[in-house]
Amino acid sequence: MIRVGREEVVWLWVAIEPKTKSILDMRISLERSMLVAEQFLQELIKKYGKYPVSTDGGTWYPQACRFLKLPHHTHSYYERSIIERTIQYIKDRTESFDDYFPCQKDNCTLEHVKNWFNFFVDVHNDMVIFAK
């Protein structure tokens, strides 16, 4: 969860490839639901094809996976450690400015937040590739 402007709370969705430790995609949304999870997974399917989905046990994921006919399981300990390490890295970067994205606009479209996370994903994935 991050804050944008004075009142907007947005949820961060992250897909990580545990073998390469790269971030496949990030998305922000104003709510957490099965519908948002399904839309996020559909975008991943468009980019990468259908693959099994490993999640943290959030109730919205199994339903979305069933609807999309994707195999689903809860993280193994190995997957969880890699994913949690990457999520903690993201948290460390956003907490450096207090999980708060300033915004002065009324009816903000959140483009500046989306752009920041797109840049973050590019830099992170470049560092993962460079480290090998």
TIKOLRO-466903 format. One record per atom (N, C-alpha, C): z, x, y negated; residue number from 1; residue in three letters. Coordinates in Angstrom, 2 decimals. Last residue first. Example, Ala and Ser with C-alpha at 12.3 -4.5 7.8 and 13.67 -1.06 7.14 Angstrom:
# TIKOLRO-466903
+---------+---------+---------+-----+-----+
:       Z :       X :       Y :   k :   r :
+---------+---------+---------+-----+-----+
:    7.08 :   12.85 :    2.25 :   2 : SER :
:    7.14 :   13.67 :    1.06 :   2 : SER :
:    7.87 :   12.90 :   -0.03 :   2 : SER :
:    7.80 :   13.19 :    5.69 :   1 : ALA :
:    7.80 :   12.30 :    4.50 :   1 : ALA :
:    7.80 :   13.20 :    3.30 :   1 : ALA :
+---------+---------+---------+-----+-----+
END
This chain:
# TIKOLRO-466903
+---------+---------+---------+-----+-----+
:       Z :       X :       Y :   k :   r :
+---------+---------+---------+-----+-----+
:  -12.96 :   24.74 :   10.75 : 132 : LYS :
:  -13.36 :   25.06 :   12.13 : 132 : LYS :
:  -14.15 :   26.29 :   12.14 : 132 : LYS :
:  -12.58 :   24.30 :    8.09 : 131 : ALA :
:  -11.47 :   24.90 :    8.84 : 131 : ALA :
:  -11.87 :   25.29 :   10.25 : 131 : ALA :
:  -14.86 :   22.90 :    7.30 : 130 : PHE :
:  -14.72 :   24.30 :    6.90 : 130 : PHE :
:  -13.64 :   25.00 :    7.72 : 130 : PHE :
:  -14.28 :   20.34 :    8.28 : 129 : ILE :
:  -15.43 :   21.08 :    8.82 : 129 : ILE :
:  -15.28 :   22.56 :    8.53 : 129 : ILE :
:  -12.06 :   19.75 :    6.67 : 128 : VAL :
:  -11.93 :   19.71 :    8.13 : 128 : VAL :
:  -13.06 :   20.51 :    8.77 : 128 : VAL :
:  -13.19 :   19.88 :    4.12 : 127 : MET :
:  -12.13 :   20.84 :    4.49 : 127 : MET :
:  -11.96 :   20.89 :    6.00 : 127 : MET :
:  -14.94 :   17.72 :    4.24 : 126 : ASP :
:  -15.48 :   19.06 :    4.02 : 126 : ASP :
:  -14.46 :   20.12 :    4.42 : 126 : ASP :
:  -13.07 :   15.66 :    4.48 : 125 : ASN :
:  -13.97 :   15.94 :    5.60 : 125 : ASN :
:  -14.65 :   17.31 :    5.45 : 125 : ASN :
:  -11.82 :   15.83 :    1.91 : 124 : HIS :
:  -11.05 :   15.98 :    3.16 : 124 : HIS :
:  -11.97 :   16.38 :    4.31 : 124 : HIS :
:  -14.00 :   15.26 :    0.22 : 123 : VAL :
:  -13.31 :   16.55 :    0.14 : 123 : VAL :
:  -12.54 :   16.82 :    1.43 : 123 : VAL :
:  -14.67 :   12.62 :    1.07 : 122 : ASP :
:  -15.66 :   13.70 :    1.08 : 122 : ASP :
:  -14.98 :   15.07 :    1.09 : 122 : ASP :
:  -12.23 :   11.27 :    0.58 : 121 : VAL :
:  -12.77 :   11.35 :    1.94 : 121 : VAL :
:  -13.78 :   12.49 :    2.04 : 121 : VAL :
:  -12.07 :   11.54 :   -2.25 : 120 : PHE :
:  -11.03 :   12.09 :   -1.39 : 120 : PHE :
:  -11.55 :   12.28 :    0.03 : 120 : PHE :
:  -14.30 :   10.03 :   -3.04 : 119 : PHE :
:  -14.26 :   11.46 :   -3.33 : 119 : PHE :
:  -13.25 :   12.15 :   -2.41 : 119 : PHE :
:  -13.39 :    7.53 :   -2.16 : 118 : ASN :
:  -14.64 :    8.08 :   -1.64 : 118 : ASN :
:  -14.70 :    9.59 :   -1.85 : 118 : ASN :
:  -11.08 :    7.27 :   -3.77 : 117 : PHE :
:  -10.94 :    7.41 :   -2.32 : 117 : PHE :
:  -12.22 :    7.91 :   -1.67 : 117 : PHE :
:  -12.29 :    7.07 :   -6.31 : 116 : TRP :
:  -11.33 :    8.14 :   -6.04 : 116 : TRP :
:  -11.20 :    8.36 :   -4.54 : 116 : TRP :
:  -13.85 :    4.75 :   -5.98 : 115 : ASN :
:  -14.51 :    6.04 :   -6.24 : 115 : ASN :
:  -13.57 :    7.21 :   -5.93 : 115 : ASN :
:  -11.83 :    2.84 :   -5.68 : 114 : LYS :
:  -12.79 :    3.06 :   -4.59 : 114 : LYS :
:  -13.46 :    4.42 :   -4.76 : 114 : LYS :
:  -10.71 :    3.04 :   -8.24 : 113 : VAL :
:   -9.90 :    3.36 :   -7.06 : 113 : VAL :
:  -10.82 :    3.66 :   -5.87 : 113 : VAL :
:  -12.81 :    2.18 :   -9.83 : 112 : HIS :
:  -12.27 :    3.53 :  -10.05 : 112 : HIS :
:  -11.40 :    3.97 :   -8.88 : 112 : HIS :
:  -13.22 :   -0.47 :   -8.90 : 111 : GLU :
:  -14.24 :    0.57 :   -8.66 : 111 : GLU :
:  -13.68 :    1.97 :   -8.84 : 111 : GLU :
:  -11.68 :   -2.71 :   -9.27 : 110 : LEU :
:  -11.11 :   -1.62 :   -8.46 : 110 : LEU :
:  -12.12 :   -0.51 :   -8.16 : 110 : LEU :
:  -12.33 :   -4.58 :  -11.08 : 109 : THR :
:  -13.07 :   -4.63 :   -9.81 : 109 : THR :
:  -12.60 :   -3.54 :   -8.83 : 109 : THR :
:  -10.01 :   -6.34 :  -13.11 : 108 : CYS :
:  -10.52 :   -5.05 :  -12.62 : 108 : CYS :
:  -11.20 :   -5.23 :  -11.27 : 108 : CYS :
:   -9.18 :   -8.34 :  -14.94 : 107 : ASN :
:  -10.13 :   -8.62 :  -13.86 : 107 : ASN :
:  -10.81 :   -7.35 :  -13.34 : 107 : ASN :
:   -8.70 :   -6.14 :  -17.66 : 106 : ASP :
:   -8.43 :   -7.43 :  -17.06 : 106 : ASP :
:   -9.52 :   -7.67 :  -16.02 : 106 : ASP :
:   -7.98 :   -2.64 :  -17.59 : 105 : LYS :
:   -8.95 :   -3.74 :  -17.61 : 105 : LYS :
:   -8.35 :   -5.03 :  -17.04 : 105 : LYS :
:   -6.40 :   -0.46 :  -17.33 : 104 : GLN :
:   -6.21 :   -1.26 :  -18.53 : 104 : GLN :
:   -7.06 :   -2.52 :  -18.54 : 104 : GLN :
:   -4.72 :    1.22 :  -14.81 : 103 : CYS :
:   -5.88 :    0.42 :  -15.15 : 103 : CYS :
:   -5.53 :   -0.47 :  -16.34 : 103 : CYS :
:   -3.61 :    3.85 :  -12.65 : 102 : PRO :
:   -3.57 :    3.12 :  -13.92 : 102 : PRO :
:   -4.85 :    2.34 :  -14.17 : 102 : PRO :
:   -2.45 :    3.70 :   -9.55 : 101 : PHE :
:   -3.72 :    3.97 :  -10.21 : 101 : PHE :
:   -3.72 :    3.19 :  -11.52 : 101 : PHE :
:    0.16 :    5.04 :   -7.81 : 100 : TYR :
:   -0.17 :    4.12 :   -8.90 : 100 : TYR :
:   -1.47 :    4.57 :   -9.53 : 100 : TYR :
:    1.62 :    6.74 :   -6.21 :  99 : ASP :
:    0.90 :    5.61 :   -5.59 :  99 : ASP :
:    0.46 :    4.58 :   -6.62 :  99 : ASP :
:    2.44 :    8.90 :   -7.85 :  98 : ASP :
:    3.33 :    7.76 :   -7.65 :  98 : ASP :
:    2.63 :    6.54 :   -7.07 :  98 : ASP :
:    0.79 :   11.07 :   -7.79 :  97 : PHE :
:    0.79 :   10.27 :   -9.01 :  97 : PHE :
:    1.43 :    8.91 :   -8.74 :  97 : PHE :
:    1.45 :   11.97 :   -5.35 :  96 : SER :
:    1.53 :   12.94 :   -6.44 :  96 : SER :
:    1.36 :   12.26 :   -7.79 :  96 : SER :
:    0.88 :   10.01 :   -3.60 :  95 : GLU :
:    2.23 :   10.02 :   -4.16 :  95 : GLU :
:    2.38 :   11.04 :   -5.27 :  95 : GLU :
:   -1.68 :   10.70 :   -2.79 :  94 : THR :
:   -1.53 :    9.57 :   -3.71 :  94 : THR :
:   -0.14 :    9.55 :   -4.33 :  94 : THR :
:   -1.12 :   12.96 :   -1.16 :  93 : ARG :
:   -2.04 :   13.07 :   -2.29 :  93 : ARG :
:   -1.86 :   11.93 :   -3.28 :  93 : ARG :
:    0.67 :   11.90 :    0.74 :  92 : ASP :
:    1.09 :   13.03 :   -0.12 :  92 : ASP :
:    0.19 :   13.14 :   -1.34 :  92 : ASP :
:   -0.99 :    9.99 :    1.95 :  91 : LYS :
:    0.18 :    9.56 :    1.18 :  91 : LYS :
:    0.65 :   10.66 :    0.24 :  91 : LYS :
:   -2.80 :   11.72 :    3.23 :  90 : ILE :
:   -3.28 :   10.77 :    2.21 :  90 : ILE :
:   -2.13 :   10.33 :    1.33 :  90 : ILE :
:   -0.99 :   12.97 :    4.97 :  89 : TYR :
:   -1.74 :   13.78 :    4.01 :  89 : TYR :
:   -2.26 :   12.89 :    2.88 :  89 : TYR :
:   -0.24 :   10.79 :    6.52 :  88 : GLN :
:    0.76 :   11.43 :    5.67 :  88 : GLN :
:    0.10 :   12.30 :    4.61 :  88 : GLN :
:   -2.67 :   10.33 :    7.81 :  87 : ILE :
:   -2.15 :    9.30 :    6.91 :  87 : ILE :
:   -1.10 :    9.92 :    5.98 :  87 : ILE :
:   -2.76 :   12.69 :    9.34 :  86 : THR :
:   -3.79 :   12.44 :    8.35 :  86 : THR :
:   -3.32 :   11.40 :    7.33 :  86 : THR :
:   -0.50 :   12.29 :   10.95 :  85 : ARG :
:   -0.59 :   13.50 :   10.12 :  85 : ARG :
:   -1.62 :   13.31 :    9.01 :  85 : ARG :
:   -1.19 :    9.93 :   12.27 :  84 : GLU :
:   -0.05 :    9.92 :   11.34 :  84 : GLU :
:   -0.07 :   11.15 :   10.44 :  84 : GLU :
:   -3.33 :   10.92 :   13.83 :  83 : ILE :
:   -3.56 :    9.88 :   12.83 :  83 : ILE :
:   -2.43 :    9.86 :   11.81 :  83 : ILE :
:   -1.99 :   12.76 :   15.48 :  82 : ILE :
:   -3.11 :   13.18 :   14.63 :  82 : ILE :
:   -3.33 :   12.19 :   13.49 :  82 : ILE :
:   -0.07 :   11.12 :   16.72 :  81 : SER :
:    0.35 :   12.28 :   15.95 :  81 : SER :
:   -0.75 :   12.75 :   15.00 :  81 : SER :
:   -1.70 :    9.14 :   17.99 :  80 : ARG :
:   -0.75 :    8.76 :   16.94 :  80 : ARG :
:   -0.35 :    9.98 :   16.09 :  80 : ARG :
:   -3.03 :   10.61 :   19.92 :  79 : GLU :
:   -3.79 :    9.99 :   18.83 :  79 : GLU :
:   -2.86 :    9.68 :   17.67 :  79 : GLU :
:   -0.74 :   11.30 :   21.52 :  78 : TYR :
:   -1.60 :   12.32 :   20.92 :  78 : TYR :
:   -2.36 :   11.76 :   19.72 :  78 : TYR :
:    0.25 :    8.82 :   22.32 :  77 : TYR :
:    1.10 :    9.70 :   21.51 :  77 : TYR :
:    0.27 :   10.78 :   20.82 :  77 : TYR :
:   -2.32 :    6.34 :   21.73 :  76 : SER :
:   -1.57 :    7.22 :   22.63 :  76 : SER :
:   -0.69 :    8.10 :   21.73 :  76 : SER :
:   -2.39 :    3.22 :   19.97 :  75 : HIS :
:   -2.49 :    4.68 :   20.00 :  75 : HIS :
:   -1.72 :    5.30 :   21.17 :  75 : HIS :
:   -3.45 :    0.33 :   21.80 :  74 : THR :
:   -2.51 :    0.94 :   20.86 :  74 : THR :
:   -2.58 :    2.46 :   21.06 :  74 : THR :
:   -6.89 :   -0.69 :   22.08 :  73 : HIS :
:   -5.61 :   -0.27 :   22.65 :  73 : HIS :
:   -4.73 :    0.28 :   21.53 :  73 : HIS :
:   -9.89 :   -2.48 :   22.69 :  72 : HIS :
:   -8.78 :   -2.16 :   21.79 :  72 : HIS :
:   -7.58 :   -1.69 :   22.59 :  72 : HIS :
:  -13.41 :   -2.86 :   22.69 :  71 : PRO :
:  -12.21 :   -2.50 :   23.45 :  71 : PRO :
:  -11.11 :   -2.05 :   22.46 :  71 : PRO :
:  -14.86 :   -5.56 :   20.92 :  70 : LEU :
:  -14.57 :   -4.12 :   20.96 :  70 : LEU :
:  -13.36 :   -3.87 :   21.84 :  70 : LEU :
:  -15.79 :   -8.09 :   20.13 :  69 : LYS :
:  -16.02 :   -7.60 :   21.49 :  69 : LYS :
:  -15.90 :   -6.08 :   21.57 :  69 : LYS :
:  -15.05 :   -9.20 :   17.78 :  68 : LEU :
:  -16.19 :   -8.29 :   17.73 :  68 : LEU :
:  -16.55 :   -7.70 :   19.09 :  68 : LEU :
:  -12.80 :  -10.64 :   18.63 :  67 : PHE :
:  -13.91 :  -11.35 :   18.01 :  67 : PHE :
:  -15.18 :  -10.51 :   18.02 :  67 : PHE :
:  -11.19 :   -8.52 :   19.50 :  66 : ARG :
:  -11.64 :   -9.53 :   20.45 :  66 : ARG :
:  -12.86 :  -10.27 :   19.90 :  66 : ARG :
:  -10.76 :   -7.22 :   17.04 :  65 : CYS :
:  -11.49 :   -6.54 :   18.12 :  65 : CYS :
:  -11.99 :   -7.53 :   19.15 :  65 : CYS :
:   -9.24 :   -9.14 :   15.69 :  64 : ALA :
:  -10.54 :   -8.72 :   15.14 :  64 : ALA :
:  -11.37 :   -8.04 :   16.23 :  64 : ALA :
:   -6.98 :   -9.21 :   17.37 :  63 : GLN :
:   -7.78 :  -10.41 :   17.16 :  63 : GLN :
:   -9.18 :  -10.05 :   16.66 :  63 : GLN :
:   -5.97 :   -6.57 :   17.14 :  62 : PRO :
:   -6.43 :   -7.10 :   18.43 :  62 : PRO :
:   -7.32 :   -8.33 :   18.28 :  62 : PRO :
:   -5.42 :   -6.41 :   14.20 :  61 : TYR :
:   -6.45 :   -5.62 :   14.89 :  61 : TYR :
:   -6.89 :   -6.21 :   16.23 :  61 : TYR :
:   -3.28 :   -7.93 :   13.30 :  60 : TRP :
:   -4.63 :   -8.35 :   12.91 :  60 : TRP :
:   -5.71 :   -7.60 :   13.69 :  60 : TRP :
:   -0.87 :   -6.74 :   13.99 :  59 : THR :
:   -1.29 :   -7.95 :   14.70 :  59 : THR :
:   -2.72 :   -8.37 :   14.39 :  59 : THR :
:   -0.73 :   -3.25 :   14.54 :  58 : GLY :
:   -0.80 :   -4.35 :   13.58 :  58 : GLY :
:   -1.42 :   -5.57 :   14.24 :  58 : GLY :
:   -0.84 :   -1.09 :   16.24 :  57 : GLY :
:   -0.16 :   -2.29 :   16.72 :  57 : GLY :
:   -0.09 :   -3.42 :   15.71 :  57 : GLY :
:   -2.36 :    1.01 :   15.38 :  56 : ASP :
:   -0.91 :    1.17 :   15.37 :  56 : ASP :
:   -0.15 :   -0.07 :   15.83 :  56 : ASP :
:   -5.30 :    1.45 :   17.51 :  55 : THR :
:   -4.58 :    1.08 :   16.29 :  55 : THR :
:   -3.08 :    1.24 :   16.48 :  55 : THR :
:   -8.51 :    2.23 :   18.51 :  54 : SER :
:   -7.10 :    2.55 :   18.74 :  54 : SER :
:   -6.35 :    2.28 :   17.45 :  54 : SER :
:  -11.38 :    0.91 :   19.90 :  53 : VAL :
:  -10.55 :    0.99 :   18.70 :  53 : VAL :
:   -9.11 :    1.23 :   19.11 :  53 : VAL :
:  -14.45 :    2.10 :   21.32 :  52 : PRO :
:  -13.10 :    1.57 :   21.47 :  52 : PRO :
:  -12.28 :    1.82 :   20.20 :  52 : PRO :
:  -17.46 :    1.38 :   19.44 :  51 : TYR :
:  -16.58 :    2.29 :   20.15 :  51 : TYR :
:  -15.23 :    1.62 :   20.35 :  51 : TYR :
:  -20.69 :    0.75 :   18.33 :  50 : LYS :
:  -19.48 :    0.16 :   18.92 :  50 : LYS :
:  -18.73 :    1.21 :   19.75 :  50 : LYS :
:  -21.80 :    2.57 :   15.36 :  49 : GLY :
:  -21.98 :    1.88 :   16.64 :  49 : GLY :
:  -20.64 :    1.36 :   17.16 :  49 : GLY :
:  -21.50 :    3.65 :   12.83 :  48 : TYR :
:  -21.29 :    4.52 :   13.98 :  48 : TYR :
:  -21.58 :    3.88 :   15.33 :  48 : TYR :
:  -22.13 :    1.78 :   10.76 :  47 : LYS :
:  -22.30 :    3.22 :   10.55 :  47 : LYS :
:  -22.35 :    4.02 :   11.84 :  47 : LYS :
:  -21.59 :   -0.73 :   11.89 :  46 : LYS :
:  -22.90 :   -0.47 :   11.25 :  46 : LYS :
:  -23.17 :    1.02 :   11.13 :  46 : LYS :
:  -18.93 :   -0.33 :   12.66 :  45 : ILE :
:  -19.95 :   -0.56 :   13.68 :  45 : ILE :
:  -21.34 :   -0.29 :   13.11 :  45 : ILE :
:  -17.72 :   -0.18 :   10.14 :  44 : LEU :
:  -17.70 :    0.99 :   11.02 :  44 : LEU :
:  -18.76 :    0.87 :   12.12 :  44 : LEU :
:  -18.13 :   -2.79 :    9.29 :  43 : GLU :
:  -18.74 :   -1.69 :    8.54 :  43 : GLU :
:  -18.78 :   -0.42 :    9.39 :  43 : GLU :
:  -16.54 :   -4.12 :   11.19 :  42 : GLN :
:  -17.99 :   -4.36 :   11.16 :  42 : GLN :
:  -18.71 :   -3.26 :   10.39 :  42 : GLN :
:  -13.98 :   -3.24 :   10.44 :  41 : LEU :
:  -14.55 :   -2.81 :   11.72 :  41 : LEU :
:  -16.05 :   -3.03 :   11.77 :  41 : LEU :
:  -13.77 :   -4.63 :    8.00 :  40 : PHE :
:  -13.67 :   -3.17 :    8.03 :  40 : PHE :
:  -14.30 :   -2.63 :    9.32 :  40 : PHE :
:  -13.92 :   -7.27 :    8.90 :  39 : GLN :
:  -14.94 :   -6.76 :    7.99 :  39 : GLN :
:  -14.96 :   -5.23 :    7.98 :  39 : GLN :
:  -11.56 :   -7.35 :   10.48 :  38 : GLU :
:  -12.88 :   -7.58 :   11.09 :  38 : GLU :
:  -13.99 :   -7.03 :   10.20 :  38 : GLU :
:   -9.62 :   -6.98 :    8.51 :  37 : ALA :
:   -9.75 :   -6.00 :    9.61 :  37 : ALA :
:  -11.12 :   -6.12 :   10.26 :  37 : ALA :
:  -10.03 :   -9.32 :    7.07 :  36 : VAL :
:  -10.28 :   -8.02 :    6.41 :  36 : VAL :
:  -10.45 :   -6.94 :    7.48 :  36 : VAL :
:   -9.29 :  -11.20 :    9.07 :  35 : LEU :
:  -10.62 :  -11.24 :    8.45 :  35 : LEU :
:  -10.96 :   -9.91 :    7.80 :  35 : LEU :
:   -6.63 :  -10.60 :    9.57 :  34 : MET :
:   -7.60 :  -10.41 :   10.63 :  34 : MET :
:   -9.01 :  -10.37 :   10.07 :  34 : MET :
:   -5.28 :   -8.93 :    6.63 :  33 : SER :
:   -5.48 :  -10.07 :    7.51 :  33 : SER :
:   -6.48 :   -9.70 :    8.60 :  33 : SER :
:   -3.98 :   -8.16 :    3.63 :  32 : ARG :
:   -4.04 :   -7.64 :    5.00 :  32 : ARG :
:   -4.16 :   -8.84 :    5.92 :  32 : ARG :
:   -5.61 :   -8.03 :    0.40 :  31 : GLU :
:   -4.75 :   -8.64 :    1.41 :  31 : GLU :
:   -4.93 :   -7.93 :    2.74 :  31 : GLU :
:   -7.24 :   -6.59 :   -1.17 :  30 : LEU :
:   -6.13 :   -7.26 :   -1.84 :  30 : LEU :
:   -5.19 :   -7.93 :   -0.85 :  30 : LEU :
:   -8.22 :   -3.34 :    0.01 :  29 : SER :
:   -8.33 :   -4.79 :   -0.02 :  29 : SER :
:   -7.10 :   -5.37 :   -0.71 :  29 : SER :
:  -10.21 :   -0.43 :    0.51 :  28 : ILE :
:   -9.05 :   -1.09 :   -0.07 :  28 : ILE :
:   -9.30 :   -2.59 :   -0.08 :  28 : ILE :
:  -11.10 :    1.91 :    3.04 :  27 : ARG :
:  -11.39 :    0.70 :    2.28 :  27 : ARG :
:  -10.09 :    0.20 :    1.67 :  27 : ARG :
:  -12.71 :    4.62 :    4.55 :  26 : MET :
:  -11.52 :    4.09 :    3.89 :  26 : MET :
:  -11.96 :    2.88 :    3.10 :  26 : MET :
:  -13.92 :    6.32 :    7.47 :  25 : ASP :
:  -14.08 :    5.39 :    6.35 :  25 : ASP :
:  -12.71 :    5.01 :    5.81 :  25 : ASP :
:  -13.42 :    8.60 :    8.96 :  24 : LEU :
:  -14.69 :    7.91 :    9.11 :  24 : LEU :
:  -14.96 :    6.97 :    7.94 :  24 : LEU :
:  -12.09 :   11.66 :    8.47 :  23 : ILE :
:  -11.92 :   10.28 :    8.06 :  23 : ILE :
:  -13.30 :    9.62 :    8.12 :  23 : ILE :
:  -11.56 :   13.91 :   11.23 :  22 : SER :
:  -12.26 :   13.50 :   10.00 :  22 : SER :
:  -11.99 :   12.02 :    9.73 :  22 : SER :
:  -10.64 :   14.96 :   13.56 :  21 : LYS :
:   -9.67 :   14.75 :   12.49 :  21 : LYS :
:  -10.34 :   14.38 :   11.16 :  21 : LYS :
:  -12.10 :   15.10 :   15.82 :  20 : THR :
:  -12.51 :   15.98 :   14.73 :  20 : THR :
:  -11.54 :   15.94 :   13.55 :  20 : THR :
:  -10.55 :   13.33 :   17.40 :  19 : LYS :
:  -11.00 :   14.61 :   17.95 :  19 : LYS :
:  -11.37 :   15.59 :   16.84 :  19 : LYS :
:   -9.98 :   10.97 :   15.89 :  18 : PRO :
:   -8.90 :   11.90 :   16.25 :  18 : PRO :
:   -9.37 :   13.25 :   16.80 :  18 : PRO :
:  -11.28 :    9.75 :   13.09 :  17 : GLU :
:  -11.78 :   10.22 :   14.38 :  17 : GLU :
:  -10.78 :   11.27 :   14.86 :  17 : GLU :
:   -9.95 :    6.96 :   11.38 :  16 : ILE :
:   -9.92 :    8.40 :   11.60 :  16 : ILE :
:  -10.48 :    8.70 :   12.99 :  16 : ILE :
:   -9.97 :    4.67 :    8.83 :  15 : ALA :
:  -10.46 :    4.92 :   10.19 :  15 : ALA :
:  -10.59 :    6.43 :   10.35 :  15 : ALA :
:   -7.79 :    2.76 :    6.84 :  14 : VAL :
:   -8.32 :    4.09 :    7.13 :  14 : VAL :
:   -8.77 :    4.14 :    8.59 :  14 : VAL :
:   -7.07 :    0.76 :    4.11 :  13 : TRP :
:   -7.49 :    0.76 :    5.50 :  13 : TRP :
:   -8.17 :    2.09 :    5.76 :  13 : TRP :
:   -4.61 :   -0.18 :    1.87 :  12 : LEU :
:   -5.54 :    0.88 :    2.23 :  12 : LEU :
:   -5.80 :    0.83 :    3.73 :  12 : LEU :
:   -4.15 :   -2.84 :   -0.36 :  11 : TRP :
:   -3.89 :   -2.25 :    0.95 :  11 : TRP :
:   -5.00 :   -1.25 :    1.26 :  11 : TRP :
:   -2.74 :   -3.26 :   -3.62 :  10 : VAL :
:   -3.88 :   -3.22 :   -2.71 :  10 : VAL :
:   -3.47 :   -2.49 :   -1.43 :  10 : VAL :
:   -1.46 :   -5.07 :   -6.25 :   9 : VAL :
:   -1.11 :   -4.33 :   -5.04 :   9 : VAL :
:   -2.31 :   -4.40 :   -4.11 :   9 : VAL :
:   -1.31 :   -5.26 :   -9.72 :   8 : GLU :
:   -2.18 :   -5.36 :   -8.54 :   8 : GLU :
:   -1.67 :   -4.47 :   -7.40 :   8 : GLU :
:    0.19 :   -4.84 :  -12.05 :   7 : GLU :
:    0.62 :   -5.83 :  -11.07 :   7 : GLU :
:   -0.15 :   -5.81 :   -9.76 :   7 : GLU :
:   -0.72 :   -2.78 :  -13.71 :   6 : ARG :
:    0.69 :   -3.16 :  -13.75 :   6 : ARG :
:    1.11 :   -4.04 :  -12.58 :   6 : ARG :
:   -2.96 :   -0.70 :  -11.79 :   5 : GLY :
:   -2.55 :   -1.40 :  -13.01 :   5 : GLY :
:   -1.09 :   -1.80 :  -12.92 :   5 : GLY :
:   -2.32 :   -0.80 :   -8.46 :   4 : VAL :
:   -3.38 :   -0.57 :   -9.44 :   4 : VAL :
:   -3.02 :   -1.38 :  -10.67 :   4 : VAL :
:   -0.53 :    0.67 :   -5.78 :   3 : ARG :
:   -0.55 :   -0.21 :   -6.95 :   3 : ARG :
:   -1.67 :    0.21 :   -7.88 :   3 : ARG :
:   -0.84 :    0.56 :   -2.20 :   2 : ILE :
:   -0.86 :    1.26 :   -3.48 :   2 : ILE :
:   -0.90 :    0.23 :   -4.60 :   2 : ILE :
:    0.00 :    0.84 :    1.17 :   1 : MET :
:    0.00 :    0.00 :    0.00 :   1 : MET :
:    0.00 :    0.89 :   -1.24 :   1 : MET :
+---------+---------+---------+-----+-----+
END
